[in-house]
Amino acid sequence: MPEKVLIYSRFPKAMMLRIGERYDLMDAAGKPPNEMFTPDQLAGVRAMITAGGTPLGAGMMDMLPALQAIVCYGTGYDGVDLAAAASRKIVVGNSPAANAASVADIAMTLMLAVTRRLLPADDYVRSGNWSAAKPSPLMRPQPGNPGRRIGVYGMGEIGRRIAARAAAFEMDVAYTSRSKHDVPYRYVPSLEALVEWCSVLMIAVRAGADTHHVIDAAMMKKLGPDGYLVNISRGSVIDQAALVAALADKTIAGAGLDVYEKEPHAPDALTAFPNVVLTPHVGGHTIDSHIAMQDCVMANLDAFFAGKPLPHPVT
């Protein structure tokens, strides 16, 4: 008889099909599990699958007295209270690097779109302004990529792939992270120094208390009127209100965002700027990335139910 696994976050059914062939999935559809299942049904749950950004604290863990494993679908795990899990001897796993290539791709796509003003250019053609020879200040020549200074904040698997792609575009790449890595890029010891140096800041750092709103008004002032922000990490890293103000007063040149402080993001002041390119948190949303993430989820669950250490643990 297949083992029962609770689906804690809201996932499209297609993402769970392969996993559902191996396990008896109890899908809470993003609602509190105690609203969807009886205490008796939850009493025997030993493992759950969650999205890393979904808040999962001690109170919820205590609703599942038999819980011993939390498996994150994706690389992130910032929503999980790791201290609460450790104190309850609950192991936590994730899908490291499974979507790194596709997230790095979207980072470069956002950077190219915002620095080359692709959205205004697309509108220029569709509106008929090009064929009518109407002048547009947004169509003025912009700096090209060779020699552009790219600062990568966070040199994990995603950061490394962003750096490699930027280098292939003949850009000058530097990075900062908690420690220096064996990579062929310039290491800058502080975020402040990196922001002052670069013309595009690529945010690829993990979310946490130490990175919450670390990109604030002061940082954006350091980035300057020719600088761009690209965020494919977590929305919490940027002070979004400060970003709107910086765009409004032209403190920075523009931004490319795949993540937001609150998701899904509704139209607002941020979405009105023509120098901002927005995508709906689709960095890792490719077929190959989902297959890789599902492989990691199943490998973690298989090992847990077999009484073995998780192959992809969060440490």
PyMOL commands that set and color helices and strands:
alter all, ss='L'
color gray80, all
select helices_A, chain A and resi 13-20+33-36+39-43+58-62+82-87+100-115+118-126+137-139+157-168+191-197+217-223+235-237+240-248+270-272+287-305
alter helices_A, ss='H'
color red, helices_A
select strands_A, chain A and resi 4-7+24-27+47-51+69-73+91-93+149-153+172-176+186-187+200-203+228-231+254-257+276-278
alter strands_A, ss='S'
color yellow, strands_A
deselect
rebuild
show_as cartoon
